């Protein structure tokens, strides 16, 4: 999905939702700038495009596609490896925009909650759309081995400011966190299709660290 297609999908979303065109154009400029900043080797426009692709693929199974799309566009708006509040700050950016364009409070709260849930991928409340959104975000874990290796290298590049041992210790904790989950994926569909391969990829990476 090319950058122009990402822009068009955003503008179509905002037209459906009644957002002022000028505000929507300004915001997609900000979004594409953020996802294109130096140092984003994985959490970039390719990642955003991949989630949009998955949302389109599974749209018939979602109840509120538009809220999911807003969450996708904003979920990594702020991404700085040294920060511990990326999800919170990204959620706040979403709220600021949705309030500005007059989105219903229910949508504001939903998008905010969805983005916050990406912090640990273990939300307290069950929500079918949220489950799919989180599975979209973790879909990279189940890609074929060679592509997973590229993903792992790009994550290391994003954390290049840390010495290897410090990075290794942090990465081990992340991998162990996911492997300790009863299920990495929250939807039955993703579990059946991708759970086994995701665990295999994580285990392989953990063994090599």
C-alpha positions as CSV (number, residue, x, y, z in Angstrom):
1,X,0.0,0.0,0.0
2,X,1.6,3.2,-1.2
3,X,1.6,6.5,0.8
4,X,-1.0,8.0,-1.4
5,X,-3.3,5.1,-0.8
6,X,-2.8,5.5,2.9
7,X,-3.8,9.2,2.5
8,X,-6.8,8.4,0.4
9,X,-8.1,5.7,2.9
10,X,-7.7,8.3,5.7
11,X,-9.6,11.0,3.7
12,X,-12.4,8.5,2.8
13,X,-12.7,7.6,6.5
14,X,-13.0,11.2,7.5
15,X,-15.5,12.0,4.8
16,X,-17.7,9.2,6.0
17,X,-17.4,10.5,9.6
18,X,-18.1,14.1,8.6
19,X,-14.7,15.6,9.6
20,X,-13.8,18.9,8.0
21,X,-11.6,18.2,5.0
22,X,-9.0,20.8,5.9
23,X,-8.5,19.3,9.4
24,X,-8.3,15.8,7.9
25,X,-5.7,16.8,5.3
26,X,-3.6,18.6,8.0
27,X,-3.8,15.5,10.3
28,X,-2.7,13.0,7.6
29,X,0.3,15.2,6.9
30,X,1.2,15.0,10.6
31,X,0.6,11.2,10.7
32,X,2.7,10.4,7.6
33,X,5.4,12.7,8.9
34,X,5.5,10.9,12.3
35,X,5.6,7.4,10.8
36,X,8.4,8.5,8.4
37,X,10.7,10.1,11.0
38,X,14.4,9.0,11.1
39,X,15.0,5.9,13.2
40,X,11.7,4.1,12.5
41,X,12.8,0.9,10.9
42,X,9.8,-1.1,11.8
43,X,7.1,1.2,13.3
44,X,6.8,3.1,10.1
45,X,4.5,3.6,7.1
46,X,4.9,0.0,6.1
47,X,3.6,-1.2,9.5
48,X,0.7,1.3,9.2
49,X,-0.1,0.0,5.7
50,X,0.0,-3.6,6.9
51,X,-2.5,-3.0,9.6
52,X,-4.8,-1.1,7.1
53,X,-4.5,-4.1,4.8
54,X,-5.6,-6.4,7.6
55,X,-8.5,-4.2,8.6
56,X,-9.7,-4.2,5.0
57,X,-9.3,-8.0,4.8
58,X,-11.3,-8.6,8.0
59,X,-13.7,-5.7,7.8
60,X,-16.8,-8.0,7.5
61,X,-16.0,-9.4,10.9
62,X,-15.7,-6.0,12.6
63,X,-18.6,-4.1,14.2
64,X,-17.1,-0.6,14.1
65,X,-14.6,-0.4,11.3
66,X,-14.2,3.3,11.5
67,X,-13.1,3.3,15.1
68,X,-10.6,0.5,14.4
69,X,-9.2,2.5,11.4
70,X,-8.7,5.6,13.6
71,X,-6.9,3.4,16.2
72,X,-4.7,2.0,13.5
73,X,-3.6,5.4,12.2
74,X,-2.8,6.8,15.6
75,X,-1.6,3.8,17.5
76,X,2.2,4.4,16.9
77,X,1.9,8.2,16.2
78,X,4.4,8.7,19.1
79,X,7.2,6.1,19.0
80,X,10.4,6.9,20.8
81,X,12.3,3.9,22.2
82,X,13.5,5.7,25.3
83,X,9.9,6.8,26.3
84,X,7.7,4.6,28.4
85,X,4.5,6.5,27.5
86,X,4.3,6.1,23.8
87,X,0.9,4.5,23.8
88,X,-0.5,7.1,26.2
89,X,0.8,10.0,24.1
90,X,-0.4,8.4,20.9
91,X,-3.9,7.9,22.4
92,X,-3.8,11.6,23.5
93,X,-3.1,12.7,19.9
94,X,-6.1,10.6,18.8
95,X,-8.4,12.2,21.3
96,X,-7.2,15.7,20.5
97,X,-8.0,15.2,16.8
98,X,-11.3,13.4,17.3
99,X,-12.5,16.2,19.6
100,X,-11.4,18.8,17.1
101,X,-13.4,17.2,14.3
102,X,-16.5,16.6,16.6
103,X,-16.4,12.8,16.8
104,X,-18.9,11.3,19.2
105,X,-17.6,10.8,22.7
106,X,-18.2,7.1,22.5
107,X,-15.7,6.9,19.5
108,X,-13.2,9.1,21.3
109,X,-13.2,6.9,24.3
110,X,-13.1,3.7,22.3
111,X,-10.1,4.8,20.1
112,X,-8.3,6.0,23.2
113,X,-8.9,2.7,25.0
114,X,-7.8,0.6,21.9
115,X,-4.5,2.5,21.6
116,X,-3.7,2.2,25.3
117,X,-4.3,-1.6,25.0
118,X,-1.3,-1.9,22.7
119,X,1.0,-1.3,25.6
120,X,0.8,-4.8,27.0
121,X,-1.8,-6.5,24.7
122,X,-3.6,-7.8,27.7
123,X,-6.7,-5.5,28.1
124,X,-9.0,-6.1,31.1
125,X,-12.2,-5.9,29.1
126,X,-13.2,-8.1,26.3
127,X,-14.2,-6.4,23.0
128,X,-14.4,-8.2,19.7
129,X,-13.1,-5.3,17.6
130,X,-10.3,-4.6,20.1
131,X,-9.3,-8.3,19.9
132,X,-8.9,-8.0,16.1
133,X,-7.1,-4.7,16.3
134,X,-4.5,-6.2,18.8
135,X,-4.1,-9.3,16.6
136,X,-3.5,-7.1,13.6
137,X,-0.8,-5.3,15.5
138,X,0.9,-8.6,16.4
139,X,0.5,-10.2,13.0
140,X,4.2,-9.7,12.3
141,X,5.1,-12.3,14.9
142,X,3.6,-15.1,12.7
143,X,5.2,-14.2,9.4
144,X,7.6,-16.7,7.6
145,X,11.0,-17.1,9.3
146,X,13.1,-15.0,6.9
147,X,10.7,-12.1,7.1
148,X,10.6,-12.4,10.9
149,X,14.4,-12.2,11.0
150,X,14.2,-8.8,9.1
151,X,11.6,-7.7,11.6
152,X,13.8,-8.6,14.6
153,X,16.8,-6.8,13.0
154,X,14.7,-3.7,12.5
155,X,13.6,-3.7,16.1
156,X,17.3,-3.9,17.1
157,X,18.0,-0.9,14.8
158,X,15.3,1.1,16.5
159,X,17.0,0.5,19.8
160,X,20.5,1.0,18.5
161,X,21.2,3.6,21.2
162,X,21.3,0.9,23.8
163,X,24.4,-1.4,24.3
164,X,23.8,-5.0,23.1
165,X,23.6,-6.5,26.6
166,X,21.1,-3.9,27.8
167,X,19.0,-4.4,24.6
168,X,19.3,-8.2,24.9
169,X,17.9,-8.1,28.5
170,X,15.0,-5.9,27.5
171,X,14.2,-8.0,24.4
172,X,14.3,-11.2,26.4
173,X,11.7,-9.8,28.8
174,X,9.4,-8.8,25.8
175,X,9.7,-12.3,24.2
176,X,9.1,-14.0,27.5
177,X,6.0,-11.8,28.1
178,X,4.4,-13.0,24.9
179,X,5.4,-16.6,25.3
180,X,3.9,-16.6,28.9
181,X,0.5,-15.6,27.6
182,X,-2.0,-18.4,27.4
183,X,-2.6,-17.1,23.8
184,X,-0.7,-14.6,21.9
185,X,-3.7,-13.9,19.6
186,X,-7.0,-13.0,21.1
187,X,-9.3,-14.1,18.3
188,X,-10.0,-17.7,17.6
189,X,-9.4,-17.1,13.9
190,X,-5.9,-15.8,14.4
191,X,-5.1,-18.5,17.0
192,X,-6.0,-21.2,14.6
193,X,-4.0,-19.7,11.7
194,X,-1.0,-18.0,13.3
195,X,-0.5,-18.9,17.0
196,X,1.9,-21.9,16.4
197,X,4.1,-20.1,13.9
198,X,4.2,-17.0,16.1
199,X,5.4,-19.0,19.1
200,X,8.0,-20.8,17.0
201,X,9.4,-17.4,15.8
202,X,9.6,-16.0,19.3
203,X,11.2,-19.2,20.6
204,X,13.8,-19.1,17.8
205,X,14.7,-15.4,18.5
206,X,14.9,-16.1,22.2
207,X,17.3,-19.0,21.7
208,X,19.6,-16.8,19.6
209,X,19.8,-13.9,22.0
